[in-house]
Amino acid sequence: MKMHSITVELDSRDPGADQADQLMTDLEQLHPAVSTSPRGWLTVTITIPAEHVGQAVTLAIAAVEQAAGHPTIAVTAMTETEADAREGWETPSELVSVKEAADILGVSRQAVLDRIARHTLPASKVGRGYTIPRAALAKPMGLRAAIDSGEIDRADKGLTAALRRGEGGGDRRGLRAAAERGELGRGAPR
């Protein structure tokens, strides 16, 4: 369920202070803001949980019309994230635990902790654990970090080193064949 920001313009002009205060009280659990639109209509903006924008609009209209006693003439609706972005407010990056990061990356919890210790994965210490920005998990890691974290096993590490030295004809198939013959690590074949 997402939070939605819904602005309802009502068929009422120039609300008095008493009417605005009463709307704020009646809609308190929906975090209302009461104002006047540029055209002078009573405007109420609320935040409401809903599965989708259509549901949020239906619920908002019903709640605001019941509290105000006036019919709706216009509605603006969007997710709370979109409303915040339009206002220029930064939303904090989503943080995940070490276990969640391990699940996302498909590695062990210890591999994530090793990356944190080597500073190849950004993290913040929170209590006895760490939080990791979800965005950091989407970035591809370099070869060095993959080797250090254990994601590339020792066999691949040896094949990668041999490939860099030009052994096995310069491709992985040639390297695997050279490894099976026990020729790796003795320089490039002639």
Backbone hydrogen bonds in HBPLUS format (Angstrom, degrees):
<---DONOR---> <-ACCEPTOR-->    atom                        ^
c    i                          cat <-CA-CA->   ^        H-A-AA   ^      H-
h    n   atom  resd res      DA  || num        DHA   H-A  angle D-A-AA Bond
n    s   type  num  typ     dist DA aas  dist angle  dist       angle   num
A0002-LYS N   A0050-ALA O   3.08 MM  48  5.71 146.6  2.19 154.1 150.0     1
A0050-ALA N   A0002-LYS O   2.91 MM  48  5.71 160.8  1.95 162.9 168.5     2
A0080-GLU N   A0003-MET O   2.91 MM  77  5.51 161.3  1.94 136.8 132.1     3
A0004-HIS N   A0048-ILE O   2.88 MM  44  5.30 149.8  1.97 136.2 145.8     4
A0048-ILE N   A0004-HIS O   2.86 MM  44  5.30 156.4  1.92 147.7 155.1     5
A0005-SER N   A0078-MET O   2.79 MM  73  5.59 156.0  1.85 161.4 169.7     6
A0078-MET N   A0005-SER O   3.17 MM  73  5.59 144.6  2.30 143.5 153.9     7
A0006-ILE N   A0046-ILE O   2.90 MM  40  5.45 167.4  1.91 162.4 166.3     8
A0046-ILE N   A0006-ILE O   2.85 MM  40  5.45 157.7  1.90 155.3 158.8     9
A0007-THR N   A0076-THR O   2.78 MM  69  5.06 168.7  1.79 156.7 160.7    10
A0076-THR N   A0007-THR O   2.88 MM  69  5.06 155.2  1.94 145.5 153.0    11
A0008-VAL N   A0044-VAL O   2.76 MM  36  5.29 171.7  1.77 155.3 155.3    12
A0044-VAL N   A0008-VAL O   2.89 MM  36  5.29 164.1  1.92 148.9 153.6    13
A0009-GLU N   A0074-ALA O   2.83 MM  65  5.07 174.0  1.84 149.1 151.2    14
A0073-ILE N   A0009-GLU O   2.81 MM  64  5.71 172.0  1.82 153.9 154.8    15
A0010-LEU N   A0042-LEU O   2.76 MM  32  5.33 169.6  1.77 164.7 168.4    16
A0012-SER N   A0010-LEU O   2.74 MM   2  5.46 137.4  1.92 106.5  92.6    17
A0011-ASP N   A0071-PRO O   2.84 MM  60  5.65 159.4  1.88 169.5 174.1    18
A0042-LEU N   A0012-SER O   2.70 MM  30  5.48 146.1  1.81 167.3 169.2    19
A0020-ALA N   A0016-GLY O   3.01 MM   4  6.29 164.6  2.03 156.6 160.9    20
A0021-ASP N   A0017-ALA O   2.92 MM   4  6.06 162.5  1.95 148.2 153.2    21
A0022-GLN N   A0018-ASP O   2.92 MM   4  6.10 155.2  1.98 145.1 152.1    22
A0023-LEU N   A0019-GLN O   2.95 MM   4  6.20 156.6  2.00 149.2 155.1    23
A0024-MET N   A0020-ALA O   2.97 MM   4  6.22 158.4  2.02 149.9 155.9    24
A0025-THR N   A0021-ASP O   3.00 MM   4  6.26 151.5  2.09 145.3 152.8    25
A0026-ASP N   A0022-GLN O   2.84 MM   4  6.05 168.0  1.85 154.2 157.5    26
A0027-LEU N   A0023-LEU O   2.93 MM   4  5.92 152.7  2.01 148.6 154.8    27
A0028-GLU N   A0025-THR O   3.36 MM   3  5.07 167.1  2.38 104.0 105.5    28
A0030-LEU N   A0027-LEU O   2.77 MM   3  5.49 161.6  1.80 130.7 137.2    29
A0031-HIS N   A0028-GLU O   3.22 MM   3  5.43 160.2  2.26 115.5 115.2    30
A0047-THR N   A0030-LEU O   2.91 MM  17  5.35 172.2  1.91 153.6 156.2    31
A0033-ALA N   A0045-THR O   2.86 MM  12  5.14 133.2  2.09 141.5 153.9    32
A0045-THR N   A0033-ALA O   2.89 MM  12  5.14 163.7  1.91 150.3 155.9    33
A0035-SER N   A0043-THR O   2.86 MM   8  5.15 162.1  1.89 152.3 156.5    34
A0043-THR N   A0035-SER O   2.80 MM   8  5.15 167.2  1.81 150.9 146.8    35
A0037-SER N   A0041-TRP O   2.78 MM   4  5.15 161.4  1.81 148.3 153.8    36
A0040-GLY N   A0037-SER O   2.80 MM   3  5.03 162.8  1.83 114.4 119.5    37
A0056-ALA N   A0052-HIS O   3.07 MM   4  6.38 157.1  2.13 150.9 158.0    38
A0057-VAL N   A0053-VAL O   2.88 MM   4  6.15 156.9  1.93 157.6 162.9    39
A0058-THR N   A0054-GLY O   3.13 MM   4  6.37 165.3  2.15 148.7 152.0    40
A0059-LEU N   A0055-GLN O   3.02 MM   4  6.25 167.4  2.04 154.0 157.1    41
A0060-ALA N   A0056-ALA O   2.87 MM   4  5.96 159.1  1.91 148.7 155.2    42
A0061-ILE N   A0057-VAL O   2.93 MM   4  6.05 170.6  1.93 157.2 159.2    43
A0062-ALA N   A0058-THR O   3.17 MM   4  6.31 165.9  2.19 145.9 150.0    44
A0063-ALA N   A0059-LEU O   2.99 MM   4  6.18 164.2  2.02 150.1 154.4    45
A0064-VAL N   A0060-ALA O   2.88 MM   4  5.98 173.3  1.89 159.9 161.9    46
A0065-GLU N   A0061-ILE O   2.89 MM   4  5.83 165.2  1.91 150.2 155.3    47
A0066-GLN N   A0062-ALA O   3.08 MM   4  6.04 155.8  2.14 140.1 147.1    48
A0067-ALA N   A0063-ALA O   3.05 MM   4  6.22 159.0  2.10 144.5 150.2    49
A0068-ALA N   A0064-VAL O   2.80 MM   4  5.90 160.3  1.84 155.2 160.8    50
A0069-GLY N   A0065-GLU O   2.74 MM   4  5.33 150.4  1.82 138.3 146.8    51
A0083-ALA N   A0079-THR O   2.96 MM   4  6.29 159.5  2.00 151.9 158.1    52
A0084-ASP N   A0080-GLU O   2.89 MM   4  6.09 160.5  1.93 149.4 154.2    53
A0085-ALA N   A0081-THR O   2.99 MM   4  6.21 157.6  2.04 145.2 151.5    54
A0086-ARG N   A0082-GLU O   2.92 MM   4  6.15 156.6  1.98 151.0 156.8    55
A0087-GLU N   A0083-ALA O   3.09 MM   4  6.33 136.2  2.29 139.6 151.1    56
A0087-GLU N   A0084-ASP O   3.14 MM   3  5.10 128.7  2.41  93.8 107.5    57
A0089-TRP N   A0084-ASP O   2.91 MM   5  5.19 155.6  1.97 157.6 150.8    58
A0088-GLY N   A0085-ALA O   3.00 MM   3  4.96 149.7  2.10  98.4 108.1    59
A0134-ARG N   A0094-GLU O   2.85 MM  40  5.73 173.7  1.85 163.1 163.5    60
A0096-VAL N   A0132-ILE O   2.78 MM  36  5.23 156.3  1.83 143.9 151.3    61
A0132-ILE N   A0096-VAL O   2.86 MM  36  5.23 156.5  1.91 148.7 156.6    62
A0101-ALA N   A0097-SER O   2.91 MM   4  6.13 158.3  1.95 149.3 155.6    63
A0102-ALA N   A0098-VAL O   2.91 MM   4  6.14 155.9  1.97 148.4 154.9    64
A0103-ASP N   A0099-LYS O   2.96 MM   4  6.25 156.7  2.02 149.3 155.3    65
A0104-ILE N   A0100-GLU O   2.92 MM   4  6.17 159.8  1.96 150.7 156.0    66
A0105-LEU N   A0101-ALA O   2.90 MM   4  6.06 162.5  1.93 152.9 157.5    67
A0106-GLY N   A0102-ALA O   2.79 MM   4  5.71 127.5  2.07 139.4 153.2    68
A0107-VAL N   A0102-ALA O   3.06 MM   5  5.05 149.3  2.15 140.0 145.5    69
A0112-VAL N   A0108-SER O   3.29 MM   4  6.69 150.2  2.39 143.7 150.5    70
A0113-LEU N   A0109-ARG O   3.03 MM   4  6.38 160.5  2.07 149.8 155.3    71
A0114-ASP N   A0110-GLN O   2.81 MM   4  6.04 150.1  1.90 147.9 156.5    72
A0115-ARG N   A0111-ALA O   3.06 MM   4  6.32 154.0  2.13 141.6 147.8    73
A0116-ILE N   A0112-VAL O   2.99 MM   4  6.31 155.6  2.05 150.2 157.3    74
A0117-ALA N   A0113-LEU O   2.93 MM   4  6.17 160.5  1.97 148.3 153.3    75
A0118-ARG N   A0114-ASP O   2.95 MM   4  6.21 146.5  2.06 145.8 154.9    76
A0120-THR N   A0115-ARG O   2.92 MM   5  5.11 157.7  1.97 151.9 152.1    77
A0119-HIS N   A0116-ILE O   3.05 MM   3  4.97 156.1  2.11 102.4 109.5    78
A0124-SER N   A0131-THR O   2.89 MM   7  5.32 155.7  1.95 149.8 158.0    79
A0131-THR N   A0124-SER O   2.86 MM   7  5.32 148.8  1.96 146.0 156.4    80
A0126-VAL N   A0129-GLY O   2.84 MM   3  5.39 164.1  1.86 135.0 140.6    81
A0129-GLY N   A0126-VAL O   3.05 MM   3  5.39 150.7  2.14 137.0 133.1    82
A0136-ALA N   A0133-PRO O   2.95 MM   3  5.47 140.1  2.11 112.4 122.8    83
A0137-LEU N   A0134-ARG O   2.99 MM   3  5.42 149.7  2.08 110.9 120.1    84
A0138-ALA N   A0135-ALA O   3.25 MM   3  5.51 154.1  2.32 105.0 112.2    85
A0146-ALA N   A0142-GLY O   3.00 MM   4  6.26 156.1  2.06 151.9 159.4    86
A0147-ILE N   A0143-LEU O   2.89 MM   4  6.14 157.6  1.94 156.3 162.0    87
A0148-ASP N   A0144-ARG O   2.83 MM   4  6.03 170.2  1.84 155.1 158.3    88
A0149-SER N   A0145-ALA O   2.87 MM   4  5.90 151.8  1.95 144.0 151.2    89
A0151-GLU N   A0146-ALA O   3.01 MM   5  5.17 124.7  2.32 157.0 164.6    90
A0152-ILE N   A0146-ALA O   3.22 MM   6  5.73 148.8  2.32 127.8 124.4    91
A0150-GLY N   A0147-ILE O   3.10 MM   3  5.28 151.6  2.19 104.3 113.1    92
A0157-LYS N   A0153-ASP O   2.86 MM   4  6.12 153.8  1.93 151.7 160.6    93
A0158-GLY N   A0154-ARG O   2.84 MM   4  6.09 157.0  1.89 149.5 154.1    94
A0159-LEU N   A0155-ALA O   2.91 MM   4  6.20 156.8  1.96 148.1 155.1    95
A0160-THR N   A0156-ASP O   2.74 MM   4  5.91 157.2  1.79 150.7 157.0    96
A0161-ALA N   A0157-LYS O   2.94 MM   4  6.17 158.8  1.98 147.7 153.3    97
A0162-ALA N   A0158-GLY O   2.90 MM   4  6.09 159.8  1.94 146.7 152.7    98
A0163-LEU N   A0159-LEU O   2.82 MM   4  5.98 153.2  1.89 145.5 153.5    99
A0164-ARG N   A0160-THR O   2.95 MM   4  6.22 153.3  2.03 145.4 152.3   100
A0165-ARG N   A0161-ALA O   3.03 MM   4  6.35 140.0  2.20 141.0 152.1   101
A0165-ARG N   A0162-ALA O   3.07 MM   3  5.00 122.3  2.42  91.6 106.6   102
A0167-GLU N   A0162-ALA O   3.00 MM   5  5.33 154.7  2.06 156.0 150.6   103
A0166-GLY N   A0163-LEU O   3.06 MM   3  5.07 149.5  2.16  98.9 108.5   104
A0170-GLY N   A0167-GLU O   3.30 MM   3  5.89 170.0  2.32 118.3 121.0   105
A0175-LEU N   A0171-ASP O   2.92 MM   4  6.18 148.7  2.02 147.0 157.1   106
A0176-ARG N   A0172-ARG O   2.82 MM   4  6.07 161.5  1.85 154.3 157.7   107
A0177-ALA N   A0173-ARG O   3.04 MM   4  6.29 161.8  2.07 147.6 152.5   108
A0178-ALA N   A0174-GLY O   2.89 MM   4  6.09 155.8  1.95 143.6 150.8   109
A0179-ALA N   A0175-LEU O   2.75 MM   4  6.00 150.9  1.83 150.7 159.5   110
A0180-GLU N   A0176-ARG O   2.92 MM   4  6.20 156.4  1.97 149.2 154.9   111
A0181-ARG N   A0177-ALA O   3.07 MM   4  6.36 142.3  2.22 142.3 152.4   112
A0183-GLU N   A0178-ALA O   2.86 MM   5  5.18 165.2  1.88 158.0 154.0   113
A0182-GLY N   A0179-ALA O   2.98 MM   3  4.92 149.5  2.08  98.9 108.6   114
